Amino acid sequence: MTMRKRRTVSKHVTGRLAYIACPFTKLDPKQKVDCVDGLAKAVSVLFSLDHFAVSPILHNWLPWRRHELPTAFEDWESYNLLLLSKCDDLIVFTYPGWRDSKGVHIERRQAIFDKKPVFHLHHKTFRLTHE
């Protein structure tokens, strides 16, 4: 399944922007590193298909590691939902634990409320499917 046709933002900027939701808070340190590596590959795969995506986990990974910022969803909920509001689509990265993730659940519910398309991106095959 492919995402809807890109919209033209200006004569120089075109495209849709997808927010990638993924479990994180409850993962152990090794799983967090594995998840971040998977998200980096996911963004690369999507980019190679001309899909643009952002991940608050990828964006904040270095500040979390270097400056010991909190990683709980509650500490980042407003930030994450603001970022999601700027995006056209939601992609759920199906890393283990995604079905039970409070953050993924809240972000998915908000995307549906905002009538944004929701997709799943398999964490091993990187296959993108519409929900």
KELUM-584404 format. One record per residue (C-alpha): residue in one letter; residue number from 1; y, z, x; chain. Coordinates in nm, 2 decimals. Each point is the difference from the previous one (the first is absolute). Layout:
% residues N
{res a	n NUM	yy Y	zz Z	xx X	chain A}
...
***
This chain:
% residues 131
{res m	n 1	yy 0.00	zz 0.00	xx 0.00	chain A}
{res t	n 2	yy 0.35	zz -0.08	xx 0.13	chain A}
{res m	n 3	yy 0.33	zz 0.16	xx -0.07	chain A}
{res r	n 4	yy 0.25	zz -0.16	xx -0.23	chain A}
{res k	n 5	yy 0.22	zz -0.27	xx 0.14	chain A}
{res r	n 6	yy 0.27	zz 0.13	xx 0.24	chain A}
{res r	n 7	yy 0.35	zz 0.04	xx -0.14	chain A}
{res t	n 8	yy 0.31	zz -0.12	xx 0.18	chain A}
{res v	n 9	yy 0.22	zz 0.28	xx 0.10	chain A}
{res s	n 10	yy 0.26	zz -0.21	xx 0.17	chain A}
{res k	n 11	yy 0.01	zz -0.34	xx 0.16	chain A}
{res h	n 12	yy -0.13	zz 0.16	xx 0.32	chain A}
{res v	n 13	yy -0.24	zz 0.27	xx -0.13	chain A}
{res t	n 14	yy -0.29	zz -0.07	xx -0.22	chain A}
{res g	n 15	yy -0.32	zz 0.18	xx -0.09	chain A}
{res r	n 16	yy -0.15	zz 0.29	xx -0.18	chain A}
{res l	n 17	yy -0.03	zz 0.34	xx 0.16	chain A}
{res a	n 18	yy -0.30	zz 0.22	xx -0.06	chain A}
{res y	n 19	yy -0.03	zz 0.37	xx 0.05	chain A}
{res i	n 20	yy -0.33	zz 0.12	xx 0.15	chain A}
{res a	n 21	yy -0.13	zz 0.33	xx -0.15	chain A}
{res c	n 22	yy -0.27	zz 0.18	xx 0.19	chain A}
{res p	n 23	yy -0.15	zz 0.35	xx 0.02	chain A}
{res f	n 24	yy 0.13	zz 0.20	xx 0.30	chain A}
{res t	n 25	yy 0.08	zz 0.37	xx -0.05	chain A}
{res k	n 26	yy -0.36	zz 0.13	xx -0.04	chain A}
{res l	n 27	yy -0.14	zz -0.22	xx 0.29	chain A}
{res d	n 28	yy -0.11	zz 0.18	xx 0.32	chain A}
{res p	n 29	yy 0.19	zz -0.11	xx 0.32	chain A}
{res k	n 30	yy -0.27	zz -0.25	xx 0.10	chain A}
{res q	n 31	yy 0.00	zz -0.16	xx -0.34	chain A}
{res k	n 32	yy 0.39	zz -0.01	xx 0.00	chain A}
{res v	n 33	yy -0.01	zz -0.21	xx 0.32	chain A}
{res d	n 34	yy -0.27	zz -0.22	xx -0.14	chain A}
{res c	n 35	yy 0.20	zz -0.05	xx -0.32	chain A}
{res v	n 36	yy 0.32	zz -0.09	xx 0.19	chain A}
{res d	n 37	yy -0.20	zz -0.25	xx 0.20	chain A}
{res g	n 38	yy -0.13	zz -0.15	xx -0.33	chain A}
{res l	n 39	yy 0.34	zz -0.01	xx -0.15	chain A}
{res a	n 40	yy 0.14	zz -0.18	xx 0.31	chain A}
{res k	n 41	yy -0.28	zz -0.26	xx -0.03	chain A}
{res a	n 42	yy 0.07	zz -0.03	xx -0.38	chain A}
{res v	n 43	yy 0.37	zz -0.07	xx 0.06	chain A}
{res s	n 44	yy -0.10	zz -0.26	xx 0.26	chain A}
{res v	n 45	yy -0.25	zz -0.17	xx -0.23	chain A}
{res l	n 46	yy 0.24	zz 0.00	xx -0.29	chain A}
{res f	n 47	yy 0.28	zz -0.14	xx 0.23	chain A}
{res s	n 48	yy -0.23	zz -0.28	xx 0.11	chain A}
{res l	n 49	yy -0.05	zz -0.09	xx -0.36	chain A}
{res d	n 50	yy 0.38	zz 0.00	xx -0.06	chain A}
{res h	n 51	yy 0.00	zz 0.33	xx -0.19	chain A}
{res f	n 52	yy 0.25	zz 0.25	xx 0.12	chain A}
{res a	n 53	yy -0.10	zz 0.37	xx -0.03	chain A}
{res v	n 54	yy 0.14	zz 0.34	xx 0.09	chain A}
{res s	n 55	yy -0.19	zz 0.33	xx 0.05	chain A}
{res p	n 56	yy 0.18	zz 0.33	xx 0.01	chain A}
{res i	n 57	yy -0.29	zz 0.13	xx 0.20	chain A}
{res l	n 58	yy 0.04	zz -0.27	xx 0.27	chain A}
{res h	n 59	yy 0.37	zz 0.04	xx -0.01	chain A}
{res n	n 60	yy 0.00	zz 0.37	xx 0.06	chain A}
{res w	n 61	yy -0.31	zz 0.03	xx 0.22	chain A}
{res l	n 62	yy 0.20	zz 0.02	xx 0.33	chain A}
{res p	n 63	yy 0.26	zz 0.25	xx -0.12	chain A}
{res w	n 64	yy -0.28	zz 0.22	xx -0.15	chain A}
{res r	n 65	yy -0.19	zz 0.00	xx 0.33	chain A}
{res r	n 66	yy 0.30	zz 0.05	xx 0.23	chain A}
{res h	n 67	yy 0.21	zz 0.23	xx -0.20	chain A}
{res e	n 68	yy -0.26	zz 0.20	xx -0.20	chain A}
{res l	n 69	yy 0.13	zz -0.09	xx -0.34	chain A}
{res p	n 70	yy -0.19	zz 0.11	xx -0.31	chain A}
{res t	n 71	yy -0.25	zz -0.26	xx -0.13	chain A}
{res a	n 72	yy -0.07	zz 0.15	xx -0.35	chain A}
{res f	n 73	yy 0.06	zz -0.25	xx -0.28	chain A}
{res e	n 74	yy 0.23	zz 0.26	xx -0.17	chain A}
{res d	n 75	yy 0.24	zz -0.01	xx 0.30	chain A}
{res w	n 76	yy 0.02	zz -0.38	xx -0.02	chain A}
{res e	n 77	yy -0.04	zz -0.07	xx -0.37	chain A}
{res s	n 78	yy 0.37	zz -0.09	xx -0.07	chain A}
{res y	n 79	yy 0.01	zz -0.22	xx 0.31	chain A}
{res n	n 80	yy -0.33	zz -0.18	xx -0.09	chain A}
{res l	n 81	yy 0.11	zz -0.06	xx -0.36	chain A}
{res l	n 82	yy 0.34	zz -0.13	xx 0.11	chain A}
{res l	n 83	yy -0.17	zz -0.24	xx 0.24	chain A}
{res l	n 84	yy -0.25	zz -0.10	xx -0.28	chain A}
{res s	n 85	yy 0.30	zz -0.07	xx -0.23	chain A}
{res k	n 86	yy 0.13	zz -0.26	xx 0.24	chain A}
{res c	n 87	yy -0.33	zz -0.18	xx 0.01	chain A}
{res d	n 88	yy -0.14	zz -0.27	xx -0.23	chain A}
{res d	n 89	yy -0.37	zz 0.09	xx 0.02	chain A}
{res l	n 90	yy -0.23	zz 0.30	xx 0.08	chain A}
{res i	n 91	yy -0.30	zz -0.05	xx 0.22	chain A}
{res v	n 92	yy -0.25	zz 0.29	xx 0.01	chain A}
{res f	n 93	yy -0.17	zz 0.01	xx 0.34	chain A}
{res t	n 94	yy -0.35	zz 0.11	xx -0.09	chain A}
{res y	n 95	yy -0.05	zz 0.24	xx 0.29	chain A}
{res p	n 96	yy -0.25	zz 0.27	xx -0.08	chain A}
{res g	n 97	yy 0.15	zz 0.26	xx -0.22	chain A}
{res w	n 98	yy 0.24	zz -0.23	xx -0.18	chain A}
{res r	n 99	yy -0.15	zz 0.07	xx -0.34	chain A}
{res d	n 100	yy 0.07	zz 0.37	xx 0.04	chain A}
{res s	n 101	yy 0.34	zz -0.03	xx 0.17	chain A}
{res k	n 102	yy 0.28	zz 0.17	xx -0.19	chain A}
{res g	n 103	yy 0.25	zz -0.23	xx 0.17	chain A}
{res v	n 104	yy -0.18	zz -0.32	xx -0.08	chain A}
{res h	n 105	yy -0.04	zz 0.12	xx -0.36	chain A}
{res i	n 106	yy 0.37	zz 0.07	xx -0.04	chain A}
{res e	n 107	yy 0.11	zz -0.33	xx 0.17	chain A}
{res r	n 108	yy -0.25	zz -0.20	xx -0.21	chain A}
{res r	n 109	yy 0.12	zz 0.16	xx -0.32	chain A}
{res q	n 110	yy 0.36	zz -0.07	xx 0.09	chain A}
{res a	n 111	yy -0.07	zz -0.36	xx 0.09	chain A}
{res i	n 112	yy -0.17	zz -0.05	xx -0.34	chain A}
{res f	n 113	yy 0.29	zz 0.17	xx -0.18	chain A}
{res d	n 114	yy 0.24	zz -0.24	xx 0.18	chain A}
{res k	n 115	yy -0.23	zz -0.29	xx -0.10	chain A}
{res k	n 116	yy -0.07	zz -0.09	xx 0.37	chain A}
{res p	n 117	yy -0.33	zz -0.19	xx 0.07	chain A}
{res v	n 118	yy -0.26	zz 0.23	xx 0.17	chain A}
{res f	n 119	yy -0.24	zz -0.14	xx 0.25	chain A}
{res h	n 120	yy -0.28	zz 0.15	xx 0.21	chain A}
{res l	n 121	yy -0.05	zz -0.08	xx 0.37	chain A}
{res h	n 122	yy -0.35	zz 0.09	xx 0.12	chain A}
{res h	n 123	yy 0.02	zz 0.22	xx 0.32	chain A}
{res k	n 124	yy -0.28	zz -0.19	xx 0.18	chain A}
{res t	n 125	yy 0.01	zz -0.35	xx -0.13	chain A}
{res f	n 126	yy 0.37	zz -0.02	xx -0.06	chain A}
{res r	n 127	yy -0.07	zz -0.19	xx -0.32	chain A}
{res l	n 128	yy 0.29	zz 0.01	xx -0.25	chain A}
{res t	n 129	yy -0.09	zz 0.03	xx -0.37	chain A}
{res h	n 130	yy 0.21	zz 0.05	xx -0.31	chain A}
{res e	n 131	yy -0.07	zz 0.32	xx -0.19	chain A}
***
